[in-house]
Amino acid sequence: MDRSPCLGAFDEQNRFTGKITKGADTGQAVVFEYIVPMNLAPKFSRDVANVRLVAPSRKRAEGSKPTDRELAYANTLKVIEREMSGLKSLASIENGPKMNGLGQTKAEAEQLWKEQQKLAGDKAQQKPSILIQSRLASTPSKRNDYKWVVQAEVTNMSMFPTEVEVECIILGTTDKYRQNYVMGQPKQKLQMRAGQAEKLVFETPMNEGAYKGRPMTSKS
C-alpha cells in the first residue's frame, strides 16, 4: 500500500487514523484508490500492493487515463502475477529444494527481487517504509534448548524493492538486583519486493540455563 507521508493520517505509533491532518484537505477522510486501474490489473482487485491513500482533491477523475508512473507500476504487478502463477505444488515444496512461503527457491526469489529493482530504477535507492511487528514466541524450555525465541513480521510498505538488515535486541532482567542486560542481538538481511512480508525468528544465541526472568522487551 502506498502511504503518502504528506497526509498525516498515521499517528506517532504508525497507526492509521483515517483523518487527514496536513495540507489543503485537513479534516477530511483519506480515500483508498487503486494505483493501477482494474481494467489494467483485474487480478489485483483485493491486493494491498495495488492500493494507495490519497486526499479527496487528488483522487483520480473517473475515466481518466493512467499516468506514466501508474503504467510503470503495472509492470511491477505483472512480475508479482507471474510469481503467483508459478507457485509449485505442496508436494514439490516438501520434496524439492528449500523454498519460502510462496514456493520459491532462494535463487528464484532473488531473481524476482532483481527484476523489480531494474523496473524501479533510481526509486529503489530511496529510504523504504518498513513496518515491523514482533512478539515473544516462547520462553526457555528443554524443547527449545532453553532459549528465548522472538518472532517478527517485516513488511515492505514501499512501492519499490529494497534491501534491509533487521536487528533484534532481546533484553532480560537479572533475578538479583533487577539489572537489565542484553541476552541476544541477532541480525538478518532481507531482500524485499514491493509489498512483501517476511516472518523471522530470532533466538538467544546459546543454551543458557541462567536466563530466568522474562525479557523486558524486544526491539527491532
GROMACS elastic network, one bead per residue, 0.5 to 0.9 nm:
[ bonds ]
;  ai    aj funct       b0    kb
    1    35     6  0.89890   500
    1    47     6  0.86977   500
    1    48     6  0.51583   500
    1    49     6  0.50622   500
    1    50     6  0.64616   500
    1    51     6  0.50179   500
    1    52     6  0.53338   500
    1    53     6  0.77580   500
    1   157     6  0.59381   500
    1   158     6  0.71367   500
    1   159     6  0.73497   500
    1   194     6  0.88628   500
    1   195     6  0.67998   500
    2    35     6  0.83380   500
    2    48     6  0.87036   500
    2    49     6  0.77720   500
    2    50     6  0.80994   500
    2    51     6  0.63862   500
    2    53     6  0.63227   500
    2    54     6  0.89915   500
    2   157     6  0.68782   500
    2   158     6  0.63827   500
    2   159     6  0.63550   500
    3     6     6  0.88890   500
    3     7     6  0.84811   500
    3     9     6  0.88125   500
    3    51     6  0.89541   500
    3    52     6  0.60989   500
    3    53     6  0.55898   500
    3    54     6  0.80988   500
    3   129     6  0.88694   500
    3   157     6  0.78552   500
    3   158     6  0.80899   500
    4     7     6  0.60427   500
    4     8     6  0.81445   500
    4     9     6  0.86917   500
    4    52     6  0.78812   500
    4    53     6  0.64857   500
    4    54     6  0.70692   500
    5     8     6  0.62086   500
    5     9     6  0.80835   500
    5    10     6  0.85004   500
    6     9     6  0.84986   500
    6    20     6  0.88877   500
    6    21     6  0.87573   500
    6    22     6  0.63231   500
    6    23     6  0.72009   500
    7    10     6  0.82843   500
    7    19     6  0.83165   500
    7    20     6  0.52532   500
    7    21     6  0.62007   500
    7    22     6  0.51478   500
    7    23     6  0.66932   500
    7    25     6  0.83042   500
    7    26     6  0.80076   500
    7    30     6  0.80555   500
    7    53     6  0.86502   500
    7    54     6  0.77677   500
    7    55     6  0.71920   500
    8    11     6  0.74633   500
    8    17     6  0.88682   500
    8    19     6  0.76897   500
    8    20     6  0.55788   500
    8    22     6  0.54302   500
    8    23     6  0.86155   500
    8    26     6  0.88496   500
    9    15     6  0.83928   500
    9    16     6  0.60040   500
    9    17     6  0.54213   500
    9    18     6  0.54689   500
    9    19     6  0.52227   500
    9    20     6  0.50288   500
    9    21     6  0.63635   500
    9    22     6  0.82663   500
    9    29     6  0.86369   500
    9    30     6  0.75293   500
   10    13     6  0.76996   500
   10    14     6  0.53126   500
   10    15     6  0.52206   500
   10    17     6  0.56035   500
   10    18     6  0.75676   500
   10    19     6  0.82733   500
   10    20     6  0.86964   500
   11    14     6  0.52416   500
   11    15     6  0.54452   500
   11    16     6  0.66718   500
   11    17     6  0.68873   500
   12    15     6  0.73774   500
   13    16     6  0.89388   500
   14   131     6  0.85396   500
   16    19     6  0.84306   500
   17    20     6  0.83137   500
   18    28     6  0.85244   500
   18    29     6  0.56032   500
   18    30     6  0.57307   500
   18    31     6  0.86273   500
   19    26     6  0.76693   500
   19    27     6  0.60727   500
   19    28     6  0.58778   500
   19    30     6  0.61229   500
   20    23     6  0.78082   500
   20    25     6  0.65323   500
   20    27     6  0.54149   500
   20    28     6  0.56724   500
   20    29     6  0.60238   500
   20    30     6  0.62316   500
   20    55     6  0.75754   500
   21    25     6  0.78956   500
   21    27     6  0.61609   500
   21    28     6  0.83091   500
   22    25     6  0.71931   500
   22    26     6  0.53715   500
   22    27     6  0.84584   500
   23    26     6  0.56767   500
   23    55     6  0.89581   500
   24    55     6  0.87253   500
   24    57     6  0.84562   500
   25    28     6  0.58046   500
   25    29     6  0.84416   500
   25    30     6  0.88079   500
   25    55     6  0.63259   500
   25    56     6  0.71209   500
   25    57     6  0.71307   500
   26    29     6  0.84853   500
   26    55     6  0.88834   500
   28    55     6  0.79437   500
   28    56     6  0.77268   500
   29    55     6  0.76244   500
   29    56     6  0.77119   500
   30    53     6  0.62064   500
   30    54     6  0.58248   500
   30    55     6  0.53081   500
   30    56     6  0.65881   500
   31    52     6  0.81551   500
   31    53     6  0.55749   500
   31    54     6  0.52445   500
   31    55     6  0.60178   500
   31    56     6  0.60433   500
   31    59     6  0.72876   500
   32    51     6  0.65557   500
   32    52     6  0.58300   500
   32    54     6  0.66281   500
   32    55     6  0.89982   500
   32    59     6  0.89055   500
   33    36     6  0.88568   500
   33    37     6  0.87995   500
   33    50     6  0.83470   500
   33    51     6  0.55867   500
   33    52     6  0.53961   500
   33    53     6  0.63157   500
   33    54     6  0.71335   500
   33    59     6  0.74544   500
   33    60     6  0.79924   500
   34    37     6  0.58006   500
   34    38     6  0.74147   500
   34    44     6  0.89769   500
   34    45     6  0.80016   500
   34    50     6  0.55470   500
   34    52     6  0.62315   500
   34    53     6  0.88508   500
   35    49     6  0.85613   500
   35    50     6  0.52580   500
   35    51     6  0.54986   500
   35    52     6  0.60223   500
   35    66     6  0.89108   500
   35    70     6  0.63250   500
   35    73     6  0.79427   500
   35    74     6  0.85359   500
   36    39     6  0.83296   500
   36    40     6  0.65503   500
   36    41     6  0.63819   500
   36    44     6  0.88172   500
   36    50     6  0.64500   500
   36    51     6  0.82315   500
   36    66     6  0.73387   500
   36    70     6  0.56972   500
   36    71     6  0.71798   500
   36    73     6  0.72295   500
   36    74     6  0.61440   500
   36    77     6  0.88487   500
   37    40     6  0.56249   500
   37    41     6  0.64110   500
   37    42     6  0.80011   500
   37    45     6  0.89669   500
   37    50     6  0.88456   500
   37    66     6  0.74664   500
   37    70     6  0.86159   500
   38    43     6  0.79837   500
   38    44     6  0.74619   500
   38    45     6  0.65038   500
   39    42     6  0.58396   500
   40    71     6  0.88150   500
   40    74     6  0.74384   500
   41    44     6  0.57013   500
   41    45     6  0.74292   500
   41    50     6  0.86559   500
   41    74     6  0.71068   500
   41    77     6  0.75928   500
   41    78     6  0.83208   500
   42    45     6  0.57445   500
   43    46     6  0.78010   500
   43    47     6  0.82505   500
   43    81     6  0.78805   500
   44    48     6  0.81214   500
   44    49     6  0.78254   500
   44    50     6  0.63644   500
   44    77     6  0.80257   500
   44    81     6  0.86425   500
   45    48     6  0.86560   500
   45    50     6  0.76135   500
   45    51     6  0.88911   500
   46    49     6  0.88511   500
   46    50     6  0.81207   500
   46    51     6  0.87863   500
   47    50     6  0.57959   500
   47    51     6  0.72574   500
   48    51     6  0.52443   500
   48    52     6  0.82357   500
   48   195     6  0.74614   500
   49    52     6  0.83533   500
   49    77     6  0.81538   500
   49   157     6  0.84063   500
   49   159     6  0.76680   500
   49   194     6  0.72039   500
   49   195     6  0.53727   500
   49   196     6  0.85507   500
   50    73     6  0.89124   500
   50    77     6  0.79633   500
   54    57     6  0.81371   500
   54    58     6  0.61985   500
   54    59     6  0.62169   500
   55    58     6  0.53166   500
   55    59     6  0.64520   500
   56    59     6  0.52852   500
   56    60     6  0.89903   500
   57    60     6  0.87909   500
   58    61     6  0.85356   500
   59    62     6  0.89584   500
   60    63     6  0.84837   500
   60    64     6  0.70369   500
   60    66     6  0.88691   500
   61    64     6  0.55627   500
   61    65     6  0.89076   500
   62    65     6  0.89789   500
   66    69     6  0.80269   500
   66    70     6  0.58425   500
   66    71     6  0.64865   500
   67    70     6  0.51467   500
   67    71     6  0.62699   500
   67    72     6  0.86224   500
   68    71     6  0.50604   500
   68    72     6  0.61416   500
   68    73     6  0.86628   500
   69    72     6  0.50587   500
   69    73     6  0.62898   500
   69    74     6  0.87043   500
   70    73     6  0.50387   500
   70    74     6  0.62548   500
   70    75     6  0.89916   500
   71    75     6  0.69036   500
   72    75     6  0.54280   500
   72    76     6  0.70752   500
   72   119     6  0.77161   500
   72   120     6  0.84015   500
   73    77     6  0.64965   500
   73    78     6  0.87530   500
   73   119     6  0.84376   500
   73   120     6  0.83901   500
   73   159     6  0.81994   500
   74    77     6  0.50611   500
   74    78     6  0.63551   500
   74    79     6  0.88985   500
   75    79     6  0.65615   500
   75    80     6  0.89092   500
   75   116     6  0.89757   500
   75   119     6  0.77046   500
   76    79     6  0.51742   500
   76    80     6  0.65570   500
   76    81     6  0.87333   500
   76   115     6  0.86287   500
   76   116     6  0.63690   500
   76   119     6  0.70457   500
   76   120     6  0.82540   500
   76   160     6  0.87621   500
   76   194     6  0.84798   500
   77    81     6  0.60438   500
   77    82     6  0.85453   500
   78    82     6  0.61082   500
   78    83     6  0.84866   500
   79    82     6  0.51526   500
   79    83     6  0.62331   500
   79    84     6  0.87837   500
   79   112     6  0.73296   500
   79   115     6  0.78092   500
   79   116     6  0.75052   500
   80    84     6  0.62386   500
   80    85     6  0.86844   500
   80   112     6  0.83447   500
   81    84     6  0.51220   500
   81    85     6  0.61978   500
   81    86     6  0.85630   500
   82    85     6  0.52024   500
   82    86     6  0.61378   500
   83    86     6  0.52524   500
   83    87     6  0.68150   500
   83   102     6  0.83338   500
   83   104     6  0.85648   500
   83   109     6  0.89749   500
   83   112     6  0.78061   500
   84    87     6  0.57251   500
   84   102     6  0.76813   500
   85    88     6  0.88318   500
   86   103     6  0.84435   500
   86   104     6  0.87008   500
   87   102     6  0.65441   500
   87   103     6  0.53844   500
   87   104     6  0.71329   500
   88    91     6  0.81235   500
   88    92     6  0.60888   500
   88    93     6  0.64721   500
   88   102     6  0.84532   500
   88   103     6  0.56648   500
   88   104     6  0.78145   500
   89    92     6  0.52912   500
   89    93     6  0.63924   500
   89    94     6  0.88495   500
   89   103     6  0.79973   500
   90    93     6  0.50679   500
   90    94     6  0.62755   500
   90    95     6  0.86761   500
   90   103     6  0.82531   500
   91    94     6  0.51816   500
   91    95     6  0.60760   500
   91    96     6  0.80533   500
   92    95     6  0.52339   500
   92    96     6  0.52727   500
   92    97     6  0.84272   500
   92   103     6  0.86722   500
   93    96     6  0.54654   500
   93    97     6  0.71991   500
   93    98     6  0.73124   500
   93    99     6  0.64855   500
   93   100     6  0.88825   500
   93   103     6  0.62044   500
   93   104     6  0.85024   500
   94    97     6  0.80104   500
   94    98     6  0.80447   500
   94    99     6  0.86385   500
   95    98     6  0.86397   500
   96    99     6  0.81414   500
   97   105     6  0.68474   500
   98   103     6  0.87510   500
   98   104     6  0.82182   500
   98   105     6  0.61431   500
   98   106     6  0.77855   500
   99   102     6  0.75563   500
   99   103     6  0.52969   500
   99   106     6  0.66921   500
  100   103     6  0.54061   500
  100   104     6  0.54308   500
  100   105     6  0.64741   500
  100   106     6  0.74513   500
  100   109     6  0.83029   500
  101   104     6  0.74285   500
  101   198     6  0.86401   500
  102   105     6  0.89977   500
  104   107     6  0.78632   500
  104   108     6  0.56484   500
  104   109     6  0.58644   500
  105   108     6  0.51344   500
  105   109     6  0.62186   500
  105   110     6  0.85351   500
  106   109     6  0.52494   500
  106   110     6  0.61233   500
  106   111     6  0.86410   500
  107   110     6  0.51126   500
  107   111     6  0.61760   500
  107   112     6  0.87746   500
  108   111     6  0.51123   500
  108   112     6  0.63468   500
  108   113     6  0.86689   500
  109   112     6  0.52269   500
  109   113     6  0.62411   500
  109   114     6  0.87215   500
  109   191     6  0.86656   500
  110   113     6  0.50281   500
  110   114     6  0.62251   500
  110   115     6  0.87078   500
  110   191     6  0.73758   500
  111   114     6  0.50692   500
  111   115     6  0.62570   500
  111   116     6  0.87486   500
  112   115     6  0.50587   500
  112   116     6  0.63311   500
  112   117     6  0.86575   500
  112   193     6  0.79313   500
  113   116     6  0.52066   500
  113   117     6  0.62195   500
  113   118     6  0.87313   500
  113   161     6  0.66775   500
  113   162     6  0.84189   500
  113   191     6  0.68678   500
  113   192     6  0.68094   500
  113   193     6  0.56539   500
  113   194     6  0.89251   500
  114   118     6  0.62120   500
  114   119     6  0.86953   500
  114   161     6  0.84759   500
  114   193     6  0.89618   500
  115   118     6  0.51888   500
  115   119     6  0.63607   500
  115   120     6  0.86716   500
  116   119     6  0.50758   500
  116   120     6  0.60315   500
  116   121     6  0.86461   500
  116   124     6  0.86964   500
  116   160     6  0.72130   500
  116   161     6  0.62135   500
  116   193     6  0.68741   500
  116   194     6  0.80086   500
  117   120     6  0.50760   500
  117   121     6  0.62184   500
  117   122     6  0.86520   500
  117   123     6  0.85249   500
  117   124     6  0.60217   500
  117   160     6  0.72413   500
  117   161     6  0.58369   500
  117   162     6  0.78221   500
  117   193     6  0.83120   500
  118   121     6  0.54052   500
  118   122     6  0.88474   500
  118   124     6  0.84701   500
  119   124     6  0.89157   500
  119   160     6  0.87739   500
  120   123     6  0.55052   500
  120   124     6  0.56293   500
  120   159     6  0.85926   500
  120   160     6  0.59898   500
  120   161     6  0.75061   500
  121   124     6  0.59741   500
  121   125     6  0.80220   500
  122   125     6  0.55939   500
  122   126     6  0.74898   500
  123   126     6  0.54791   500
  123   127     6  0.89080   500
  123   159     6  0.88297   500
  123   160     6  0.66943   500
  123   161     6  0.87068   500
  124   127     6  0.82276   500
  124   128     6  0.83007   500
  124   159     6  0.89143   500
  124   160     6  0.55943   500
  124   161     6  0.58429   500
  124   162     6  0.61244   500
  125   128     6  0.84417   500
  125   160     6  0.89749   500
  125   161     6  0.89021   500
  125   162     6  0.75745   500
  126   160     6  0.87249   500
  126   162     6  0.84707   500
  127   158     6  0.89771   500
  127   162     6  0.84420   500
  128   156     6  0.72305   500
  128   157     6  0.75040   500
  128   158     6  0.56850   500
  128   159     6  0.86261   500
  128   160     6  0.78962   500
  128   161     6  0.82965   500
  128   162     6  0.67540   500
  128   163     6  0.89429   500
  128   164     6  0.88896   500
  129   155     6  0.85295   500
  129   156     6  0.62029   500
  129   157     6  0.52564   500
  129   158     6  0.52908   500
  130   154     6  0.69880   500
  130   155     6  0.57472   500
  130   157     6  0.56926   500
  130   158     6  0.74034   500
  131   153     6  0.80883   500
  131   154     6  0.58238   500
  131   155     6  0.51177   500
  131   156     6  0.65733   500
  131   157     6  0.68023   500
  132   152     6  0.67807   500
  132   153     6  0.57501   500
  132   155     6  0.64748   500
  132   220     6  0.72184   500
  133   151     6  0.85142   500
  133   152     6  0.55561   500
  133   153     6  0.53308   500
  133   154     6  0.66952   500
  133   155     6  0.87492   500
  133   220     6  0.84760   500
  134   137     6  0.89652   500
  134   150     6  0.69325   500
  134   151     6  0.56181   500
  134   153     6  0.63508   500
  134   154     6  0.86339   500
  134   218     6  0.74058   500
  134   219     6  0.79243   500
  134   220     6  0.78272   500
  135   149     6  0.89150   500
  135   150     6  0.57699   500
  135   151     6  0.55669   500
  135   152     6  0.64737   500
  135   217     6  0.88614   500
  135   218     6  0.74988   500
  136   139     6  0.77671   500
  136   148     6  0.78777   500
  136   149     6  0.62655   500
  136   151     6  0.63697   500
  136   152     6  0.88463   500
  136   215     6  0.86683   500
  136   217     6  0.84399   500
  136   218     6  0.77133   500
  137   148     6  0.78915   500
  137   149     6  0.53525   500
  137   150     6  0.50400   500
  137   151     6  0.57610   500
  137   201     6  0.86736   500
  138   141     6  0.84317   500
  138   144     6  0.83396   500
  138   147     6  0.80927   500
  138   148     6  0.60369   500
  138   149     6  0.51882   500
  138   150     6  0.71189   500
  139   144     6  0.84020   500
  139   146     6  0.75425   500
  139   147     6  0.66442   500
  139   149     6  0.66073   500
  139   214     6  0.76926   500
  140   143     6  0.81828   500
  140   144     6  0.65548   500
  140   145     6  0.70431   500
  140   148     6  0.53317   500
  140   149     6  0.80218   500
  140   207     6  0.89896   500
  140   208     6  0.85921   500
  140   209     6  0.80532   500
  140   211     6  0.75658   500
  140   212     6  0.80914   500
  141   144     6  0.55771   500
  141   145     6  0.61675   500
  141   147     6  0.69956   500
  141   148     6  0.87151   500
  142   145     6  0.50116   500
  142   146     6  0.55876   500
  142   147     6  0.87492   500
  143   146     6  0.73485   500
  144   147     6  0.59386   500
  144   148     6  0.82639   500
  144   149     6  0.85206   500
  145   206     6  0.83351   500
  145   207     6  0.58017   500
  145   208     6  0.83704   500
  146   204     6  0.89823   500
  146   206     6  0.82505   500
  146   207     6  0.55429   500
  146   208     6  0.62300   500
  146   209     6  0.62852   500
  146   211     6  0.80818   500
  147   203     6  0.63355   500
  147   204     6  0.55525   500
  147   205     6  0.76559   500
  147   206     6  0.69976   500
  147   207     6  0.61515   500
  147   208     6  0.68423   500
  147   209     6  0.83890   500
  147   211     6  0.80575   500
  148   170     6  0.83587   500
  148   183     6  0.86022   500
  148   184     6  0.88625   500
  148   202     6  0.83676   500
  148   203     6  0.55023   500
  148   204     6  0.55262   500
  148   205     6  0.89833   500
  148   211     6  0.83035   500
  148   214     6  0.88209   500
  148   215     6  0.83114   500
  149   201     6  0.69714   500
  149   202     6  0.57396   500
  149   204     6  0.67996   500
  150   168     6  0.84250   500
  150   170     6  0.81080   500
  150   200     6  0.83645   500
  150   201     6  0.58812   500
  150   202     6  0.50835   500
  150   203     6  0.61118   500
  150   204     6  0.88264   500
  150   218     6  0.75805   500
  151   199     6  0.71841   500
  151   200     6  0.57326   500
  151   202     6  0.62349   500
  151   203     6  0.86676   500
  152   168     6  0.89553   500
  152   198     6  0.82318   500
  152   199     6  0.57325   500
  152   200     6  0.51142   500
  152   201     6  0.64000   500
  152   202     6  0.79065   500
  152   220     6  0.84994   500
  153   197     6  0.67180   500
  153   198     6  0.56283   500
  153   200     6  0.62099   500
  153   201     6  0.89501   500
  154   166     6  0.85693   500
  154   196     6  0.82960   500
  154   197     6  0.55022   500
  154   198     6  0.51901   500
  154   199     6  0.63529   500
  154   200     6  0.76295   500
  155   158     6  0.88876   500
  155   192     6  0.82307   500
  155   194     6  0.89106   500
  155   195     6  0.66197   500
  155   196     6  0.57385   500
  155   198     6  0.64074   500
  155   199     6  0.88435   500
  156   159     6  0.82420   500
  156   160     6  0.84837   500
  156   161     6  0.78246   500
  156   162     6  0.78368   500
  156   192     6  0.65197   500
  156   193     6  0.70909   500
  156   194     6  0.60334   500
  156   195     6  0.51188   500
  156   196     6  0.55052   500
  156   197     6  0.64200   500
  156   198     6  0.87957   500
  157   160     6  0.86574   500
  157   194     6  0.68154   500
  157   195     6  0.52759   500
  157   196     6  0.77010   500
  157   197     6  0.88019   500
  158   161     6  0.73632   500
  158   162     6  0.84471   500
  158   193     6  0.86475   500
  158   194     6  0.57142   500
  158   195     6  0.64519   500
  159   193     6  0.84127   500
  159   195     6  0.68641   500
  160   192     6  0.88231   500
  160   193     6  0.66083   500
  160   195     6  0.81518   500
  161   191     6  0.75285   500
  161   192     6  0.55653   500
  161   195     6  0.83807   500
  161   196     6  0.86824   500
  162   190     6  0.83008   500
  162   191     6  0.60601   500
  162   192     6  0.54211   500
  162   193     6  0.65293   500
  162   194     6  0.78051   500
  163   189     6  0.72663   500
  163   190     6  0.56325   500
  163   192     6  0.60510   500
  163   193     6  0.87345   500
  164   188     6  0.84544   500
  164   189     6  0.57487   500
  164   190     6  0.53860   500
  164   191     6  0.66703   500
  164   192     6  0.78137   500
  165   187     6  0.67500   500
  165   188     6  0.55583   500
  165   190     6  0.61299   500
  165   191     6  0.89156   500
  166   186     6  0.84815   500
  166   187     6  0.55423   500
  166   188     6  0.53069   500
  166   189     6  0.62033   500
  166   190     6  0.76314   500
  166   220     6  0.64617   500
  167   185     6  0.67337   500
  167   186     6  0.59178   500
  167   188     6  0.65798   500
  167   189     6  0.87705   500
  167   219     6  0.79349   500
  167   220     6  0.53905   500
  168   184     6  0.78065   500
  168   185     6  0.55330   500
  168   186     6  0.56224   500
  168   187     6  0.63096   500
  168   188     6  0.87800   500
  168   202     6  0.70299   500
  168   218     6  0.66739   500
  168   219     6  0.55476   500
  169   182     6  0.69467   500
  169   183     6  0.78405   500
  169   184     6  0.60167   500
  169   186     6  0.69992   500
  169   187     6  0.88598   500
  169   217     6  0.84637   500
  169   218     6  0.57906   500
  169   219     6  0.53463   500
  169   220     6  0.65962   500
  170   181     6  0.86940   500
  170   182     6  0.59956   500
  170   183     6  0.55869   500
  170   184     6  0.51594   500
  170   185     6  0.62438   500
  170   186     6  0.85414   500
  170   202     6  0.88227   500
  170   203     6  0.82799   500
  170   204     6  0.74860   500
  170   215     6  0.66969   500
  170   216     6  0.80481   500
  170   217     6  0.66461   500
  170   219     6  0.69182   500
  171   180     6  0.68028   500
  171   181     6  0.57334   500
  171   183     6  0.56098   500
  171   184     6  0.72746   500
  171   185     6  0.88412   500
  171   214     6  0.87618   500
  171   215     6  0.51412   500
  171   216     6  0.56212   500
  171   217     6  0.59322   500
  171   218     6  0.64282   500
  171   219     6  0.85167   500
  172   179     6  0.82198   500
  172   180     6  0.56164   500
  172   181     6  0.54051   500
  172   182     6  0.62079   500
  172   183     6  0.60778   500
  172   211     6  0.78184   500
  172   212     6  0.86128   500
  172   213     6  0.64701   500
  172   214     6  0.63819   500
  172   216     6  0.55041   500
  172   217     6  0.77324   500
  173   176     6  0.86072   500
  173   177     6  0.87955   500
  173   178     6  0.54849   500
  173   179     6  0.53265   500
  173   181     6  0.62179   500
  173   182     6  0.87569   500
  173   211     6  0.87596   500
  173   212     6  0.84058   500
  173   213     6  0.58162   500
  173   214     6  0.71837   500
  173   215     6  0.64427   500
  173   216     6  0.66951   500
  174   177     6  0.67271   500
  174   179     6  0.52595   500
  174   180     6  0.64633   500
  174   181     6  0.75902   500
  174   211     6  0.80773   500
  174   212     6  0.76186   500
  174   213     6  0.64745   500
  175   178     6  0.55895   500
  175   179     6  0.78742   500
  175   212     6  0.72768   500
  175   213     6  0.65149   500
  176   179     6  0.73364   500
  180   215     6  0.89410   500
  180   216     6  0.79998   500
  182   185     6  0.72243   500
  183   204     6  0.61266   500
  183   205     6  0.80683   500
  183   211     6  0.80472   500
  183   215     6  0.83461   500
  184   202     6  0.87104   500
  184   203     6  0.71059   500
  184   205     6  0.61606   500
  184   206     6  0.88872   500
  185   202     6  0.86472   500
  185   203     6  0.86331   500
  185   204     6  0.76000   500
  185   205     6  0.82955   500
  186   202     6  0.64384   500
  186   203     6  0.73598   500
  186   204     6  0.77168   500
  186   205     6  0.77926   500
  187   202     6  0.81286   500
  188   200     6  0.84600   500
  188   202     6  0.89619   500
  190   198     6  0.84939   500
  192   195     6  0.80637   500
  192   196     6  0.59316   500
  192   197     6  0.77516   500
  192   198     6  0.81543   500
  193   196     6  0.52826   500
  193   197     6  0.86166   500
  202   205     6  0.89341   500
  203   206     6  0.85705   500
  204   207     6  0.80531   500
  204   208     6  0.83965   500
  205   208     6  0.85468   500
  208   211     6  0.58898   500
  209   212     6  0.74301   500
  210   213     6  0.89610   500
  211   214     6  0.82130   500
  212   215     6  0.89609   500
  213   216     6  0.85208   500
  214   217     6  0.85517   500
  215   218     6  0.74229   500
